[in-house]
């Protein structure tokens, strides 16, 4: 089922909407829906409060980061009341646990959400689940509420990715509903979200498989590029061609789908070709940090610089409010391993990279296209420093 006219959502009186999760993605969903006149409550899951999102708030604060920085006076309501009154609830919390703790963290937040659900409510799950993960979610919801999915309440699967190239593909929304009216209303709600104009409803299992295919199509290619480019160091193959082709592919973009890949891996059983493909892709991306540090060692050696006399600035403008914390986790790994080698390590966005002369040599690692562009525009050209691009070939430039 495909939506052709956003007015479908306005065929009856506006129904209350709750977005559970004060994340970048959650705020984006809430803002788009509230801008069309719907009553929207945005739940801060850590503070246990529901923010009534008014159109004037959306105009003043275009992102959740700007809202949190300014800390304006907001109209609040009890979380349980907001959820109880909602017809549609989008589940978009921030996930910061790793490994085996991820599933327990999500289950805990889902429990918090569904304990106040009323009959007739539609739950829209926006985190990726891998293959078969929604079956577990549905079983948990039915156990906690006593409601039957598809009869008493409704469940949708709408995995959100922050990668622009993936967002441009048609969004498949998995549905447990047999109600065309419910499906059409949801499509009308999300119609104004970026790149969702061609969204359509399918069964949940098909949506799971489609999302896995989208993720693997993109990230297996990236992992392959990383692995091949690692060979340039040992082979001595001239890397100018690779720099021209992959110079703008940074770790910020590469790490976007780590969470999705790990969820897919945890949903697979056995050791078949699909498991090898997924796990190999994860190892390729995770192993890039070690490769980057090895290349940094070579650069310092060639420049005859001592690690003890060097400081490293990781230029990476991280969104601390992203729903999935894969970039934050990868940065922590990079920072920890660099400190084992260098000691003097800090993170600063490229846009605020004011470097002052010290008695130490400075190495700046640019982790995204925007960060590198910002570095190039700063007034640091008179300083002796090394700028390294965190791209597949770890391109290094000495600024003297």
Helices and strands as residue ranges (DSSP letters): G 6-10, E 17-20, H 24-34, E 40-44, E 49-52, H 55-60, H 64-70, E 76-77, H 79-85, E 88-91, H 101-114, E 122-125, H 133-145, E 154-157, H 164-167, E 172-175, H 180-190, E 200-203, H 204-229, H 231-235, H 240-246, H 251-254, G 255-257, H 258-267, H 273-286, H 288-302, G 307-309, E 310-315, H 326-341, E 344-347, G 350-352, E 361-366, H 369-377, E 385-389, E 396-399
